[in-house]
Amino acid sequence: MRAPTIALLLLATSLSAAARVQPQVPASPAKITGFRAETIADLDDVQEKIMDLASSVPAEKYGWRPAPGVRSIGEVFMHIAGGNYFLATFVGAQPPSDIPKDLEKVTDKAQVVAELKKSFDHVRRVVANQTDADLEKSVNLFGKTTTYRYVFTTLLNHLHEHLGQSIAYARMNNVVPPWSR
């Protein structure tokens, strides 16, 4: 091989390697900052824990409930997904048309995990598509006049509440949360 050809080959190889190690940042119409960025960071953290827990609980335990009339493990996960869709409606975001009609009746582990992920993706898009001005818009949330910002705070509180419940259910079934190992 000639020297210029070898040099070009080496340059192409090094550029290709550099491209593989560079983080891929998704294109975004505007940089997300402030409350929306904090909300997405919290959402990422709670989603990771809920998804890890949902994946760690054996499929045969999804029907386990601590007492009659109390949500089962699988029903709690589907309640989380439903809550994500429902609370987002208060800021004008309609749920996807393809979600099951009776979400909490979904019992298949693979479908539960898929629906959970889809609901988190939905919330993330809803938060990302708000503007700072949108966060100050008024809305009636459960009979109380509040703001879009408070809707997102309520959504995160709901997620953390049921994360704690899911941790307790998992431990009662000898499943250690993956991040605790």
N, C-alpha and C positions, 0 to 999 in steps of 0.2 A: 504494500500500500504506500501511496505517496504521503508525505508529511502533512500537506493541507487536509487530506482526506482523514488521516488519523486524528488530527486536531479537531476537525468538525465532528467526528464520531465521539471523541472524548467530551467535547462541549455538549453535544446532544445528550449523552449519557448523564453528565452531571446536572444538566437542566432538568432532565426527566426525574432524577433522584430528588432534586430540590423541590420539584413540584409535588412529589409524593409526600414529603414531610411537612409541607406548608399546610396549616389548618385551613379548611374550607369554610369560609364565612358566607352564609347565605345572603343573597342580594336582598336588600330591604329598601323600601321607598324612603324611609326616614330612620335615623338613629333613634332607638327607643331609650329614653332616659327617665330619670326621676321615679315617680310612683309606679309607672308601668313597668320599668325595668326591675324594680324591687319586687313587684307582684310576680313577674315572670320568673325571677330567681327563686322566690319562695315556691312557686308552682313547680318549677323544675325539681326542687329538693323533695317536696312532698310526693310528687308523681313518682320519682325514682323509688322512694320507700314503699309506696303503695303497690307499684308494679312489681318490685322485688318480692314483696310479701305475697301478692297474688300468684306469682310464679312459684314460690316456695311451698305454698300450702298444697298438699296432695289433692288431686281431683276428688278422691273419695271423701275428703273432709269438707268439701264445699257445701254439703247439705247439713253439716253439724250446726246445732244451735245450743246455746247455754241453757235454755228452758223453753217449754212450749210457748208459742205465740211471740217469740223473740226472733228477729231476723237471723238467718243462717249466715255462715261465712260468705257464701256466694251472693246471698241477697244483700249483704252489707256492701260488697264490692259493686254490685249493680245499683244500689242506692247512691253510692258515690258518683257513678257515671250519670245517673238520672239527675242528681243534684247539680252536677256540672252543666248539664243541658238546661235545666230549669232555671237556675239562678242567672244564667247568661241571657235568658229572655227578658229580664228586667232592664237590660240595657239595649233591648231591641234585636238581639241575635236569636234567630230561630234555629232550633236543632236540625240536624241533617234529616232528610226525609226517609232515610233508610234505617233508622234505629227501630228496634223491635217495639211493638205497641205496648206490651207489658214488660218493661225492662227488668223489673225485679224478679220476674219468673224465669229469666235465662239462667240455666244451671250448668251448662257445659263449660268446663274450665277454659278451653281455648276461646270460646265465644265471649266469655266474661272478660278475659284478658284483652281480647281485641276491642271490645266495646269500651273498656276502661281507657285504653290508649286513645281510641278515637275521641272520647269525651275530653281528654286532656288536650289533645291537639286542637279541638274546637275552642276550648277556653283560651288557649294560648293565642289563637288567631283573633278571637274577640278582643282580648286585652291589647294585643299589638295594633289592632286597627282603630283603637280609640286615640283621640288627641288629648292633650292636656286640658283643653277647654271642655271636652266631652266629660271628663272626670267630675266636673263641677255641675253637670246637668242634674236637675231634680228628677226624682222618681219616687213612686210610692212602693215601698218594700214592706210587705206584711202589715199594712195599715199605718206605716210611719213614713213621713216625707224625709227623704235623705238624698244622697248623691250617688252617681255611678261609682265613685271611688269607694263608698261604703258597701255597695253591692259586691265589689271585688274583695273587700276585706271580709265580708260575710262568707263569700265563697271559700276563701282560704281558711277561715275558721272552721267551716263545715268539713273541709278536707282533713284538717288536723284532728278534729274531734273523732272522725271515723278512722283515721290512721291509728289513733290510740286504741279505739275499740278493736280494730283488726289485729293489733299487736297482742292485746289481751286474749282474743280468740285463738290466735296462732299459738301462743304460749300454753294455753289450756289444752292444746292438741300436740304438745311437744315439738312445735315448730319454732326454731329460734330465728328471729329476724336476721336476714343475711348481713346487715351492717353491724350487728352486735357480736358476731362470731369472732 
